[in-house]
Every structure is written in structure tokens, then in C-alpha cells.
Amino acid sequence: MARNAKLRAGVIGCGKVARTLHIPEYINCRDTELVAYCEVDPQSLAETVARYGERPTYKDYRELLAGEKLDCVSVCIPNYLHCEVTLAALEAGVNVLVEKPMALTLKEADQMIAAAKSKRKLLMVSQTQRFSPVHKRAREVLDSGILGKILHVATAFGHPGPEGWSPRGRWFFEKKKAGFGPMADLGIHKADLVRYLTAKEVAEVSAFVSREEKTNTDVEDNFVSVLRFTDGTLGTLTTSWTVKGMETNYTYLYGQKGTLVISVIPDRPLVAFMSTPKCVIDLPVEAIQTNIEDTWRLGILDNFAASILGREKCLVPGEEGRKALAIILAADESARTGKTVKVEK
């Protein structure tokens, strides 16, 4: 690759997450050139072209991989296809950024990770909450040790449901295609985030689910789980598709010397309530992005491209995506069996 050449990028799937995150970030990234789309839905393609301009378009991802000399690709299609398409891209020698959850089983995740290693290509998972400025700042606060040991974590993510976010995305409500309900849509974010913030690993999970409103589906619309970390401390992870009039997207971290509150208090995205010394610290930082926004600028593609080029360390390699997946799979098994389930390593 020439010294100043840009990475040739493609996007497989031009649905809402591609139009909100991947496509604008590819266009604005100094290291990438977005050269092609792959999309089967005419309306999604029309919306993409109207907003971001025409490019060569393919209906079959195999034709895209064969027809364009790509350096990297985003996989933004329903969950059950993540593994199949990622393996094909890696086999073609293309670096992959795959949407979350990276796969529906740990076996699939392991195949994807092994393929990336075999082909010496980068496999990155789009766990967006690691890139939110408020969470990066929170990680700095926790790393400073000001809160002392973290004794308990509580995190939640909820909204009215994906039908508002992606009206044509019926696959969200089909278990064979989505894997889960809000746990795959939202809980995977928080499963990754609590690991990222605390540097703790989850040892076992107990969980409960219910279906309150999305009754014409075969997935849950509410999911509550209790996490036990390997150091014995506890946490809760709650997700919902029945939150009305607002979006819930918060985290509490309770430490020995105080509590860090993330995205709870309006206009105060990050606040530390300290007991030692007794004080309240407002940390100036940009609020977390919401589903209301039509563009997220998080820098995920900047890190993806820079990692391919060897300038930065990848913040969410496949191995990290697998660990978050293992947590929600354990939670799903617990909810189905009524038993506490150990997280598979």
C-alpha cells in the first residue's frame, strides 16, 4: 500500500446503524475512502444514496468482495449473518469491523477470531460505548484510584424498542436472526462497558426475562441480570424495550470512597459524589449519544483504520467482543433454565 494511499472501504448493509455511524465515519476518516455499498433493500439504499451520494452497489456481499479491491469492510447486517459474512471477508483478505453482538454463539466467535489470526487481518467489534467521551473520561477517573475499590456496579439501557430506531428491521424480533431481544440490542453494550470501566471479569450470571408489550415476537422485551465478578463483587445489568418518554442509558459505580454517576443527572453527564473527602465533583464532558441523533461521531472508524495501519492499538479486538458475548449468552441460559450460569471463558 502506498504511503499516502487511503484504505479502500466497503459497507455491507446500509441500514440505520450504517447510515448513523459507519458511513459518515468512513467519509470523515482521514485514512479511509468509502468505495462501495452492499444492500438488498431498495429503500435503505435510496436513503443512503440521498444522504451520502452514489457509489458502486452490490446486492450480494460475495460479489462486493470479488468486485472491489477492499482493505476493510463494516458488517452491518442482522446478527445471524455476522459470522458467515465476516469469515468470507477475512478469507478475501479484508479487515473487518463487525457490528455487535459479533456472533450468536461462542463457537462462531471463535471461528471469526481464528480466521482473523490465520489471515493476519484485524477483526474489530463495534462496541460503541467504549468510544463515548463520557465513558472514556469515566475510565480515567476509575484508573486514577480516586474511588478506591469498586464494590458494586449498576447499569441499564432502555428505549421503546427497535421499531422506532429501524422501522423495517423486523429481524430484531426474530430469535433465530437476532439471538435475543434487548440483551443483544442493548445489553451487549453494557456487558462490554462494565468490563471496560472496572477491569473486572464476570464469573457468573443470574437472569430473568419478561415479554410485556412485544407480544407478536419470540424474544423478550425486558431483561434483568445479576452479575458476580471474579473478585466476588456484584452488579446488575438491566435492558428494556418498554421505556417510554425517555431513553435510559446509565451506569453507577459504587466505590470505597465515593460513587461515580454516569448519564443519570440531566446536563451533568459525569459526577463523582465523594465521601473521602466529602465533596461533589462535576467532570465536564460531552453527554452520551442517543438514538434521537441521526449521526454519531465517536471515532470508531478512526481507531479501526489506525489499527490496520499500525499506528494505534485496536480498542475492541475480536477477543473483547467474545467476552461480552459470553456474558449475555450466560444470562440467556440462566433466564431459560432458572439457574445461575458460569460465564464460559
Secondary structure, DSSP 8 states (H G I E B T S, - for coil): --TT--EEEEEE--SHHIIIIIHHHHHH-TTEEEEEEE-S-HHHHHHHHHHH----EESSHHHHHHHS--SEEEE-S-GGGHHHHHHHHHHTT-EEEEESSS-SSHHHHHHHHHHHHHHT--EEEE-GGGGSHHHHHHHHHHHHTTT-SEEEEEEEEE-S-HHHH-TT-GGGG-HHHHSSSHIIIIIHHHHHHHHHHH---EEEEEEEEE-SS-TTSSS-SEEEEEEEETTS-EEEEEEES---SS-EEEEEEEESSEEEEEEEETTEEEEEEEETTEEEEE--------TT-S-----HHHHHHHHHTTSS--SSBHHHHHHHHHHHHHHHHHHHHSS-EE---
